[in-house]
Amino acid sequence: MNIRNIKKLISLMLVALIIAGILVSCGEKNSGNADGDNNNAANAEDNKDGNQDGDGDADNADNSGKKTEERIDPDLPDSDFGGYTFTFLTHEYEGADWSGPLPLEIIAEESSDEPIIDAVYKRNLKIKEKYNIDIKMIPNANEQSALKKAVTSGDSLYDVAIMFNNNVPPIVTGDYLTNVANLTYVDLDKPWWDPAVNAMSIDHKNYLLAGDLIILDNEATNVLLFNKDLMKTLGIDLPYDLVKEGKWTFDVMNDMIKDTAFDLNGDGLMTAYEDRWGFATYNDTFHALLVSGGGALAVKDANDIPYMDFTSEKNLAVLDKVMNLLYNPEYVLNAQAPPKGGVGDLTKGDVIHIQGFEEDRILFMWTRMRFIEYFRGMESNFGIIPLPKYDELQDRYYSVVNPYTGALLGVPKSADDLERVSVILEALSAESRYTLQPAYYDVVLQRKFTRDEESGEMLDIIFNSRVYDIGSVYAFGDAFIGFINLAAKNDRNIVSYYEKKIGAMEKQINKVVDIFQSMD
């Protein structure tokens, strides 16, 4: 800074001090309170589900369009753990919609230009220095088996396990995890923990955690993509305002998609590879829309005991609209039940709905956040929004976490010092809120679909509306797979399916409940 600029800065500071003195002498001490109150209200709204970004020091948070919040420090003792190696057991999976086999959010060897890697490195460095520890990750293609073996043999190698959601039920019911209530310094009231995971408790006992320490829960969240360029061509207004006004509903979406489909090749038929579609789906979309409409496969009673609920009067009304939205082969393309041809090799990116979306022949597409990576090279612009509500009276959006690709945390029963585990886990989670999560937003917002002002707000809405359906994760009596397979056949016989399978579902629920009630 040159001398002229320094003098100018000093002059401005003196003026500011003089003005401040005048205001104080006049007794006008509340000049900033209105703005402060508004900011506090906004922060309270943002924090209600605990998945917002960091403080005002995080440039990524400002660039994302997200509101900043005052930093909260965890209430933890000043501890020195003498060089202890804190070890995560993690998955190792090379799957269809994953760009790499290992989680990105646990270990980083050095600083990097890649935002997530750099955030992990800085977070870990701070916690390692503060508590005199090292942090290690041991990936395993069968994390379920590795965890069972460690606990059974009394091996305290793992302090925390990160498990895919569909691997969770036998781990919990096998009594391999520690009750979260026994983790002294894990404060579930803090915003870095996701309260949606409470849906996974039974008999008021919870063995699972999720929150800002991981990003796989974000990546597994169900969303809708829409093709902006196709909307412009068709003269359709972008749905952002509808979402923000609470007017994004099944009926509104249905009107959009049915008016979009078109027989492009003029053969009188709607064919998967050649024509234009209003909506591309998977079988999983059937369940995702049930939840977005306020329903669930299973809910819990006042005693925290689950029961199957998808044939309640409310849920049948939701499912009727869901089926009206999905079960029309004239404008909806189910990638798992295409009108002709095969789905193709997902790893090569030639699945019919991917191809159609890239070629501006599909208006909306259901997917999960992780899957969006496939469209980084897409020429056309696209956007992201939550799945629709049942109607405008529904008080909020619901974005379910996919039971296969999401991940949850647990502390193995063989961990030998639960106080140490809880201190480090809380510290890492708190710091992740102000490092990892803003970096994740930064990465997502650099993807092609988010090149507009509304994107940050849409992500806030989606992640703040995240929910878990215990009926899909535990899949009582194979409820989940049987339920979503109805979509492959456009089968409306929901009650018949329920009556046929309810015996097996209730038998498994009773077995799981008995196990929970016997555990500490």
N, C-alpha and C positions, 0 to 999 in steps of 0.2 A: 504494500500500500504506500503511495507516495505521500509527501508532506502535505500537499493541498488536501488530499482526501482525509488525512488524519485530522487536520484542523477543522475540516467540515464536520467530521464525525463528532469531535469534541464540542463544537458549537451546538449541534443538534442535541447532544446529551445534556448540555447546560440548560437549553430551552426546555427540554422535557422535565428536568428537575425543578425548574422555576414554576412551570405549570402545575406539576404535582403538588408543590408546596402551597400554591394558591388554592387548589381544590381542597386540600386537607384543612387549611385555615378557614375555609368557608363551610366546613362541616360536611362536604359532599363526599362521604367515604364509600358510598355504595355505587359509584359510577360504573363498575364492571360487573355488578351482581346479576343483571339481566342476562348477559351473555353467559356468565358462569352457570346460572341455573339451567339455561337451555342446553349447555354442553353436558351437564350432569344428567339431564333427562335423556338426552341422546345416548349417553354411555350406558345408562341403566337399561335402555331398550336393547342396545347392542349386546349387552352382557348376559341377557336372560338365559341363554343356553351355553354360555361359556366358550364360544369359539371365535372370538374376535381377535384382532391383531394387537401389536404391542404399543409402546408408548410413543410420544412425539419424537423421540430420537431415531425411530426407524424410518428411514427415507422410503423404504419399500411400502410401508403402510400409507404414507401420504400419496405416493404415486399410484397406488391401487385405487384411490378414491374412497377408501375406508376411513371411518372416523377414528381418530386416535383416542387413547384413554390414558388415564393416569396409571403409572406403573404400580403394581402391588407386589411387595416382597413376601415370600413365604415366612411363616412363623417357625423358624427352625433354630436349634441350638448351634453354637459355634463348636464344631467337632473336627477333630483331626483323626482320620482313620488309618494313619500310619502306612500309606502306600498300598492300601487294599485294592485289589482288582475287582471292580464291579462288573459282572458278566451277564450279558443278555443272551438267551437262547432265541434264535429267530428262524423264520422260514427260509427256505431256499427253493424257489419255484420258477420254472420257465414256462409260463402259461400264455394263453391266447391273448389276453389284453394287458400284458405286463411288458414293459420295455427292458427289464432286466430281472435277473433271478433273486437279487438281494434287496432288502429294504435300504433306502437311502438315508433314513433319518436317525441312525444310531451311531455310526462311526464315520469319521473323516480324518484322514491322516495328515492333511495339510490344508492351508487356506486355498481358495479356488475362486475363479471367476464365475463358476456356476453357483447361483444363489443358495440353493439348498445345501450343497456340500459346504460352502463357506459358513453358513449359519450353524450347521452341526459342529464344524470345527471350533468356531468361536464359543458356542454354548458349552461344549465339552471341556475346552481349555479353561473356561471360567470355573466350572464346577470341579474339575480336577485340582486346580490350584487352591480353591477355597477349602476343599475337604481332604486334600492330600490323598487322592485316589487315582487309579487308572481305570479306563473304561474299555471293555472288550466285548466283541460280538462273536458268538459261535453259531453260524448258520447250519441248518440241517434240513435235508429234503423231507424228512419225516420228524418234524418237531414234536409231534404228539408222542411218538415212540421214545424219542430221546428224553422227553420230560418224564414219562412214566418210569423209564429205567433209572433215572437219577433219583427220583423220589423213593422208589421201591428199595433201592440199595442204600438210601440215606446219604447220597452224594450231594454235597452242598455247592457243587460247581456253579449252578445257575442261580442268580439273584432274581431275575425277572425273565418271564417267557412271553414272547409275542407269537400269538397263534391265529391262524385263519379262523374265521367265525364258525365254519362248519366242522372244525376240529375241536371246538370248545366243549360240546355236551359230554363226550366220554371223559374228558379231562376233569371237568367239574364233578360229575357224578362218580368218578373214580376216586374222589377225595385226594386229588393231587395238588390242589391249590390252597392257599391261605385265605381265610375269611378277611375281607378288606377291613372289617372292624378291628382286626388285630394289628393293623399297620398304623402305629401310634401317630406318626407325623403326616400321614396322608389325609389332607383336609378336603373332603369332597365338596365343601361349600365354596371353595376357591374357584375362580373362573377358568383355570387351566384343566379342570376335570369336566368331562361331559356327563351331565345328569341324565341324558337319554339312556345310558347304560343301566340305570335303575330298572329298566324294563326286563333285564335279565336276572333279577333277583327272584328267589322263591323262598317262601316262609321267612321273609325279611332277612335273608342271608344273601350276601353278594360276594362273589369270588373274582369278579372281573372289573377291569378299568379301561377307560379310553379317554383321550383328550389331546392336549396340545403336544404331547411328547411324540405322537405318531401322526402320519399323514395318510396311512392306508384307509382310515375311516373316512377321510375326505374323498379319497380316490374311488372308494366303493359306493359312494352316495349316488342314488339314481337321479338322473336329470333328463331334460329334453334339449336336443339341438334343433335349431331351425335354420334354414337356408335363407339368408338375407337377400341375396341376389334374386332368388326365385320369387320371394315375396314382392320385391320391387317390380319384377316383370309382370306379376299377376295383379299388381295394384293393391296389395294387402298391407295394412299398417303393421309395423313391428309390434309385438305383443308386450313390450316392456311396460307401457303405461297400464295395461290391463293387469299385469302382475302386481304393480305397485299399488293400484287402487283396489286390490282384492277381487277383481272381476275375471280373473283367469280361471275358467271353469270347464268341466267336461263338455257342456253344451256349446260354449264358445269355440272350443278346439274342434269339436265335431263339425260345426258349420264351416270352419276353415278348411279342414281336410277333405270333406266331401265335395267341396267346390273346386278343389285343386286337381284331382285325378283326371287324367286324360289319356285317351288311346292315341298315342303319338304316331304309331306306324299305320293306323287306319285299318287294321285287320279285324276290327270289331271285338277284339279280346284284350283283356288286361294281362300282359305278360311281364314277368319279373325283370327282364333285362332291357326292355325297350320302351316301356310306357312311363308315364309320370304318376307318382303316388302321393297321397296326402300324408301318410304316416307309415314309417317302417318300425317294426316291433320285433321282439323276441317273445318266447313263452313267458319269461320272467316279468314282462310288462304287465301281465294280468295281475300279478300280486302287487307290483309297484303302484298300479293305479288304485287297487283296493285300499292300500294304505294312504295314498295321496288324497283319497276321498274321505278319509277319517276312519277307515276300518282297519281290521287286522285279522289274521288267522286265529290268534289266541289273545286273550286279555287275562287280567288277574282280578280276583275278588278282594274284599276288604282285608282278608287274612294273607294276602300276597300269594295266593294259590292260583295257578293258571287253569284256564278252561277254554275249550274251542268255542269260537264265537262267530265264525264267518257266515252262519246262517241265521243270525239275529235279524230282526225286521229291518234295522238300520243298515246292516251290511248287505242284505239282499237288495235293498234299494240302491245302494252304492254299486253293487255288482251289475244290476240291471243297466245302469248308465255306462259302466265300464264295458259291458258286452256290446252295447249299442255303439260305443266308440271303436271297439276293436274288431268286432265280428262282421265286417263287411269287406269281402274280397274285391269289391269294385274300386275301393280306394285305400285299403290298408294292406300292406305287405308284411306278412310274418316271415322273417328270415329263416325260422326253423320249420316252416310249413309253406314253402313257396309254391306258387301255382304251377310252375314247371322248372326243371333244372335243379341243381344241387346248391347247397349253401357255399361250398368251396372251402379252400384252405384258409382259415382265419389268419395264420401267420404270414400269408402272402398278401393279405389285404384285398382279396378279390371276392369277399363275401358280397352277396347281391345288394344288401342295403348300403354297404360302404360305397360300392361302385355307383349306385344310383344317387346317393347323396352328393358325391363328388362331381357328378355330371349334371347337377341341378335338376334331377328328376324326382327328388323326394323333398317334401316341404318340412316335415318334422321327423325326428328320429329319437327313439328312446335309447339311452345308453347309461353308462357309469362314467364318472369323471375321468378315470384312468384311460378309458377307451379313446378319449378325444385325441390322444397322442397320434392316432392314425391319420388325423386330418391336418397335420402341421404343414404339409405341402399342398393342401387344397387351394386352388386359385380363387374360387368364389369365397365371399365373406359369409360367416355363419355366427350365430349367437347361441346363448345358453339361457334357459329359464327353468324354474321348478315345474314339476308335474302339476296338472290342474287340480283345483278343488272340486268337491261335489257340487257346490253352488256358492253363491255370494254370501250366504248366511254362515258358512263354515268360517270359524274365527281365525284360522291360520292355514299355511301350507304344511304338508308333511312329505319329507323326502327320506325314504327308507334306505338304510344301509344294506347292500346286497349281502345275503347270508353266506355266499361263497368267497367273495374276494375281499371282504372287510377283515380287519384284524383287531384283536383285543389283547389286553395285557393281563398277566396273572403272576403272582409270586408263588413259586413252588413251596410245598410244605417242607422240603428239605433245606430251604434257606436257613442258615444257622444264626443269623442275627437280624431279627425283624425290625428292631429299632434303626439299625444302620441302613437296612434296605429302604425303610420308609423315609428316612432323612434324604438319602440320595435320590430316590424316586421323586419325591416332592420337589427337590431342588432342580432336577433336570426338567421336570414338567413345567415348573414356574418359568424357568429361563427360556424354555421352548416357546412360550407364549409371545415373548418379545424378540425372538430370533428366528426360529424355525417357521412359525406360522406366517409372519410377514413375508419371509422368503418364498414360502409355498404360494402365497397370493401373487407374488411378483412373477414367479414362473408361469403360473396359470394365466395371468393377465398378459403375458407375452405371447401366448398361443394365439393363433390367427383369429379365433372367434371372438376375442375380447377387445378388439380395436374400436371401442366406443366408450362413451362416458358411463353407460348404464351397467357395464360388466361387473365392476366391484360391488355394486348394490345387489345385483342378481346373486353373486356368490354369497354375500352376507345372508340373503334370504334363504338360499338353499341350505347352507351349513347351519344356520340357526333353526332350521326346520327339520333337522336330521332326527330320525327315530329308528328304533329297533323293534322288530316284531318277534317276540319270544317263540311264537308258533312257527316261524320260518327258520330260526336258528336251531332250535331243538327239533324241529320237523317231527313232532309227535306222530307216531304211526305213519311215517313217510308223507305227512300232510302236505309239505311244501311241494315236492316234486309231483305228487298226484294232482294237486290243485292247479299248478301252472300248466300241466300237460292238457288240461281241459281246453286251454287256448289254442293248442295245436289243431284241435278238431272243431273249433268254434262251438264247443259243447256248452249249452245253457243249463244243463241239468245239475245245478249246484247242490240242490237239496238231495237229489238221488245219490250223488257222490258222497255227501256228508253222511247220509243214512247207511251207506254201504261201509264206510270207513270209520265211523265214530267209535265203534267198539275198540278197534286197535288203537285209535288216538287216545281214548280215555284210559286204556290199560297202560299205555306208556307214560301218560301224565301221572297216574297214580304211583307208578314205579319210581319216577323221578322225584315226586314229592316225598315219598317215603325215604328216599336216600337223603334228600336235603334235611329232613326233619331229624335224621340220625347223625348228621354232621355237626361239628362245632362252629 
